[in-house]
Amino acid sequence: MERLHLEILVEEYSAEVALQNFLLQILPKTVEFEIRVFQGKAMLLKQLPLRLKGYRSWIPGNWRIVVLCDCDQDNCQKLKQQLENHAILAGFTTKSSCTNSGFTVVNRIAVEELDAWFLGDAIAISQAYPKVSKNFIH
């Protein structure tokens, strides 16, 4: 069985650090990942169309691309649609636009800053998100 590879694009170093620890705890050993860090949200959004076109020219079938972006003060739905449009224009099927498992790109918006999970009240986060936080906070 071929191993699944996740290519994860994030806007900042702190997201890389958070995901590195989190993903090692929750992903099965059959999934490998690489996190690519951009110099902020503006740079991620600027470089994303060309990056996706580049991936499209050679990406293996066992790879998935995950784009994680903070919402900040943006309209969450418009930001998500922007990410979806970049993927579709590059020739990818996204999880949001697909009714089966035949997708390559997953676009996700962190509505609350990812950093808040580390700086916030760990007990409150654990109570609000028990399934997500059980291996992450404790």
Secondary structure, DSSP 8 states (H G I E B T S, - for coil): ---EEEEEEESSHHHHHHHHHHHHHHS-TTEEEEEEE-SSHHHHHHHHHHHHHHHHTT--TTEEEEEEEE-TTS-HHHHHHHHHHHHHHTT--BTTT-SSS---EEEEEESS-TTHHHHS-HHHHHHH-HHHHTTTT-
